[in-house]
């Protein structure tokens, strides 16, 4: 069993503080400054176990440089990142880290790097199940700009923590090449690992909206570097208006996610605190989830009327729990109605599934539980066949919108909700 140097372990545990008998160090002063700063998440993703095809291959699981490209929403002049080992069962070592600006989309080339530290050190250890912040660094990020985060991982934790649906190209290269601007010979991958958040320092009035949901929020079908998910479109609209320009957007979608039961990733009730409440500066959450709960009920076998009724009742209780937890932290919750999935061959919904969907949507619209409602269903369905997506927005599987559909969804969110 490897013994981690005490200094590295302490760097993962201690965020602020210095020996009272000595003058405050630069890292301690920086930590105090970070504590007094209003931080908002300008980018983020939902963490889960990266396994199977989503995991780094064995030959790239350790002693590698991992360069990950993300698109931020709100601008900032000071930046910090949050790294996660939430699903690891042993410590994850970070041997070095750097921010830089990508030069060409879809390539690893960068310029203008800034070294990241952790409690003043260039390396750190993230204990099993834990997360850590980097120290803040002066670094200009423009609204809507891409940002490259390079990490050197001496060896991978197990299981790996990450997010499979990046819709962006990241790169791996053997050895420590964190400061290498070209990263020649790097291997591309369309997953993110260990990277949970990018945060920027903003005025106290600024805040973040988290869009939380399933593959429809995660952007299933969107090609890498297109940045065409509906939360991407919302972020674009927010930064185009002076009154909302300082608002960050985080996409907390997970493909296949359900409100009540685990699937590909933890269920919504289990992950809501980490993905919404614990994020810096969150003031709003848009909840769009439930289609997988409805579809899975009868995917493999018919359900009884009692089972259908129980699922609808449990979804209502689940939504009420989410809203109560968010309200306890001053977060406004906006409900999104569940869009139709008639004709989908994976779930093959029938009249009973459609009745369940209508019941859930009636609750979202009329219960008064949510602070506001975005009626995605009403705008995205086919008027001639209300149990199906409009052909203008259907990707072809009758469940996920096309990129045109995602753009329409992003345009449905009233910006007045965030003023």
URWOUR-V23041 format. One line per field, one symbol per residue. ss: DSSP state (H for helix, E for strand, C for the rest). A space follows every 10 residues. Layout:
ss = ???
This chain:
ss = CCCCCHHHHH HHHCCCCCCC CCCCCHHHHH HHHHHCCCEE EEEECCCEEE CHHHCCCHHH CCCEEEEEEE ECCCCEEEEE EEEECCCCCC CEEECEEEEE EECCCCCCCE EEEEECCECC ECCEEECCCC EEECCCEEEE ECCCCEEEEE EEECCCCCCE EEECCCCCCE EEEECCCCCC CCCCCCEEEC CEECEEEEEE ECCCCCCEEE EEECHHHHCC CCCCCCCCCH HHHHHHHHHC CHHHCCCEEE EEECCCCCCC CCCCCCCHHH HHHHHHHCCC CEEEEEEECC HHHHHHHCCC CCCCHHHHHH HHHHHHHHHH HHHHHHHCCC CEEEEECCCC CCCCCCCCCC HHHHHHHHHH HHHHHHCCCC CEEECHHHHH EECCEEEEEC CCCECCCCCC ECHHHHHHHH HHCCHHHHC
